[in-house]
Amino acid sequence: MEEVNITELVAHLNSPDDALRKKAAFRLQSIIGDLAFVDQLERQGGLTALRSLALNATGNTLAYSLASFSKLLDLDQGFEYVDRRLIQRVSPTTITKSRDDHGTSQIDLSSDSWSNLWSPTRLLTS
């Protein structure tokens, strides 16, 4: 793996400059596959910065930060940085449970942001 200046990378992830954040997020997604690197990144505040990007970024910067988060979770790392806010950010789905006239439980899944791609789905459970 190429030598990475983690201190600089984290500084760029936290930068007020959109271009620096975008470049750092893009780079991070390609180098996050090593557990030793992830450990160093976490110790220097990089996972907190990545979470912040995932919560606040838009466009490509958001896509790059989510790709990095996905790779991180594939390594079974970073789950402590995933909370309700982050889950709602990446999957703004409303779940409603009710019973129909026959007593069957019904779970309705709907999402305003996905309404053009996915109409609400009704799943029947026993």
C-alpha positions as CSV (number, residue, x, y, z in Angstrom):
1,M,0.0,0.0,0.0
2,E,1.2,3.5,-0.8
3,E,2.4,5.7,2.1
4,V,-0.4,7.9,3.4
5,N,-0.1,10.9,5.5
6,I,-3.1,10.2,7.8
7,T,-2.7,13.5,9.7
8,E,-3.0,15.4,6.4
9,L,-5.9,13.2,5.2
10,V,-7.9,13.8,8.4
11,A,-7.2,17.6,8.2
12,H,-8.6,17.6,4.6
13,L,-11.6,15.5,5.6
14,N,-12.3,18.2,8.3
15,S,-11.4,21.2,6.0
16,P,-13.8,24.0,5.4
17,D,-12.7,23.8,1.7
18,D,-15.2,21.7,-0.3
19,A,-12.6,20.7,-2.8
20,L,-10.2,19.4,-0.2
21,R,-12.9,17.4,1.5
22,K,-14.0,15.9,-1.8
23,K,-10.5,14.9,-2.8
24,A,-9.8,13.4,0.7
25,A,-13.0,11.4,0.6
26,F,-12.3,10.2,-2.9
27,R,-8.8,9.1,-1.9
28,L,-10.0,7.4,1.4
29,Q,-12.3,5.1,-0.4
30,S,-9.4,3.5,-2.3
31,I,-7.1,3.1,0.7
32,I,-9.4,2.0,3.6
33,G,-9.0,-1.7,3.1
34,D,-6.2,-2.3,5.7
35,L,-7.0,-2.8,9.3
36,A,-3.8,-1.2,10.5
37,F,-4.6,1.9,8.5
38,V,-8.1,2.0,9.9
39,D,-6.8,1.8,13.4
40,Q,-4.4,4.7,12.8
41,L,-7.2,6.6,11.0
42,E,-9.5,6.1,14.0
43,R,-6.8,7.2,16.5
44,Q,-6.4,10.5,14.6
45,G,-10.1,11.3,14.4
46,G,-10.6,10.2,10.8
47,L,-13.6,8.0,11.4
48,T,-15.3,10.9,13.3
49,A,-14.5,13.1,10.3
50,L,-15.8,10.5,7.9
51,R,-19.1,10.2,9.9
52,S,-19.4,14.0,9.8
53,L,-19.0,14.0,6.0
54,A,-21.6,11.2,5.7
55,L,-24.0,13.3,7.7
56,N,-23.4,16.6,6.1
57,A,-21.9,16.3,2.6
58,T,-23.8,16.3,-0.7
59,G,-23.1,15.1,-4.2
60,N,-19.9,13.2,-5.0
61,T,-18.4,14.0,-1.5
62,L,-21.3,12.2,0.1
63,A,-21.0,9.3,-2.4
64,Y,-17.2,8.9,-1.7
65,S,-17.7,9.1,2.1
66,L,-20.5,6.5,2.0
67,A,-18.3,4.2,-0.2
68,S,-15.5,4.5,2.4
69,F,-18.0,3.8,5.2
70,S,-19.2,0.7,3.3
71,K,-15.6,-0.6,3.0
72,L,-15.0,0.1,6.6
73,L,-18.1,-1.9,7.7
74,D,-17.1,-4.7,5.3
75,L,-13.9,-5.0,7.5
76,D,-16.2,-5.2,10.6
77,Q,-14.9,-1.9,11.7
78,G,-16.6,1.5,12.5
79,F,-19.9,0.2,13.7
80,E,-19.7,2.4,16.7
81,Y,-19.9,5.4,14.3
82,V,-23.2,4.2,12.9
83,D,-26.2,5.6,14.8
84,R,-29.8,6.5,14.1
85,R,-28.9,9.8,12.4
86,L,-26.5,8.1,10.0
87,I,-28.9,5.4,9.2
88,Q,-31.7,7.9,8.5
89,R,-29.4,9.9,6.3
90,V,-28.6,7.0,4.1
91,S,-32.0,5.2,4.3
92,P,-34.8,7.7,5.1
93,T,-37.4,5.0,5.3
94,T,-40.5,5.1,7.4
95,I,-41.7,1.8,8.9
96,T,-45.2,1.5,10.2
97,K,-46.6,-1.7,11.8
98,S,-50.3,-2.3,12.1
99,R,-52.9,-5.1,12.0
100,D,-55.6,-5.5,9.3
101,D,-59.2,-6.5,9.9
102,H,-58.2,-10.2,10.1
103,G,-55.5,-9.6,12.8
104,T,-52.6,-10.1,10.4
105,S,-49.6,-7.9,11.2
106,Q,-48.7,-5.6,8.3
107,I,-45.5,-3.6,8.0
108,D,-45.5,-0.7,5.6
109,L,-42.2,0.6,4.3
110,S,-42.2,4.0,2.5
111,S,-39.6,6.6,1.6
112,D,-40.3,10.1,0.3
113,S,-36.8,10.2,-1.4
114,W,-37.3,6.9,-3.1
115,S,-40.9,7.5,-4.2
116,N,-40.0,7.7,-7.9
117,L,-38.0,4.5,-7.8
118,W,-39.8,2.4,-5.3
119,S,-43.5,2.6,-4.4
120,P,-44.3,1.7,-0.8
121,T,-44.2,-2.0,-0.3
122,R,-46.6,-3.9,2.0
123,L,-45.1,-7.0,3.6
124,L,-47.4,-9.5,5.4
125,T,-46.0,-11.2,8.5
126,S,-47.7,-13.9,10.6
